[in-house]
Amino acid sequence: MKRIWAAVVYLATGLLTAIASWLAIGVLLLSVVVLPLLPVTAPIIRRIVDFDRRRIARYTRAELPSPPPLDGPWLHRAQGVLADPGSRREGLWLISHAVVGTLFGAIAVGVPGALIQQPFVPLIWWAIPGGFDNSFGVHIDSWPKALLSIPIGIVLALILTQLPKLADLDARWAKTLLSPPRASLEKRLAEVVATRAAALQAHGAELRRIERNLHDGTQNKLVGVVMMLGIAERTLKQNPDNALQALLRAQDAAGDALEELRNVVRSIHPPVLEDLGLDGAVQALAARCPVPCVLQADHLGRLPAAVEAAAYFAVAEALTNVAKHSGANHAWVSLNIDKEQLVVVVHDDGKGGADEKRGTGLDGIRGRVAALDGTADVSSPEGGPTVLTVVLPMGK
């Protein structure tokens, strides 16, 4: 009985998405005619399909991953929707589910309701003047017609027991349409493996950088402090009048070592992120940038620490490049959240021609962003402008 009830709920909720599919088909047809509307309607269709993915996952206990979002300029996204295999599969599902989901959902809703009615027909028809119409439109006004409810009830009960098979058929068909093809899964797996390898490589490079900074910078300065304190100790014993000078030099060296250590700590995870959040930390970067920089940021709130750090270092590296290489007069930074993703754009009006092979730090930005399954794209034609766009998933 539990399985029958699960099938009824599954098919009945499918009726809701089938009704939504009919509406979406009309909007989709309009969008195909008026192509620029397609990027607007595609997310609406995806929400309907994602609802059905979750419905199928609950029934079959097998997750159906959603295709990646379509990014890019407006008309390019319109062409991308038409070319994207995932969007085409969703369009096919929309059409088929509108028909099949309506039929199966109507059966799942109608059969239990009609079955509940049948036992009461022989009991109440005679008490209703002129009789009444049953669920199938038959006018019950005599005992022979009333007793037809018995075989009808038996048939409906048999149909009810077959609803799980109907639900299984619907789920298999939906999974066939909505599951990404094997080639896409293999490609995605290869991307994940490459991303993880790059993340490990970037992590190793970061550890080596921190070790080098500690060894060549902080450690040397601390060794200098120890030596100066030793000199100060000997001077205090031999010539107390000159000991103060030696202690002051040791104090200055200790201050330098402490500042060096602070710089290393900031390079791991800047404390300003903890104090001000990402928008406040980037505002501080923009204020310190030698090139006049304007920040446009939504109210971001607190984001995952890894996302904030990656975005912060990307902006810091980009603004350093603007100051050193671009020859720009102005720079702009924007931070906003779009569909559970943080989008960071750094734009300058410089000479362009940014080359990742010339040590501009862009390769490091890509590695740090790829470790979080994000993307970093640079547009820098000769003559400018240079635009760095970083997209970071915030986790689901």
Secondary structure as GFF3:
##gff-version 3
##sequence-region A 1 396
A	DSSP	alpha_helix	2	33	.	.	.	ID=ss1
A	DSSP	three_ten_helix	35	37	.	.	.	ID=ss2
A	DSSP	alpha_helix	38	60	.	.	.	ID=ss3
A	DSSP	alpha_helix	74	83	.	.	.	ID=ss4
A	DSSP	alpha_helix	85	117	.	.	.	ID=ss5
A	DSSP	three_ten_helix	118	120	.	.	.	ID=ss6
A	DSSP	alpha_helix	121	124	.	.	.	ID=ss7
A	DSSP	three_ten_helix	125	127	.	.	.	ID=ss8
A	DSSP	beta_strand	132	133	.	.	.	ID=ss9
A	DSSP	beta_strand	139	140	.	.	.	ID=ss10
A	DSSP	alpha_helix	143	147	.	.	.	ID=ss11
A	DSSP	alpha_helix	149	161	.	.	.	ID=ss12
A	DSSP	alpha_helix	163	178	.	.	.	ID=ss13
A	DSSP	alpha_helix	182	213	.	.	.	ID=ss14
A	DSSP	pi_helix	214	219	.	.	.	ID=ss15
A	DSSP	alpha_helix	220	238	.	.	.	ID=ss16
A	DSSP	alpha_helix	240	268	.	.	.	ID=ss17
A	DSSP	alpha_helix	271	288	.	.	.	ID=ss18
A	DSSP	beta_strand	293	297	.	.	.	ID=ss19
A	DSSP	alpha_helix	305	321	.	.	.	ID=ss20
A	DSSP	pi_helix	322	326	.	.	.	ID=ss21
A	DSSP	beta_strand	331	337	.	.	.	ID=ss22
A	DSSP	beta_strand	341	348	.	.	.	ID=ss23
A	DSSP	three_ten_helix	356	358	.	.	.	ID=ss24
A	DSSP	alpha_helix	362	370	.	.	.	ID=ss25
A	DSSP	beta_strand	375	379	.	.	.	ID=ss26
A	DSSP	beta_strand	386	393	.	.	.	ID=ss27
###
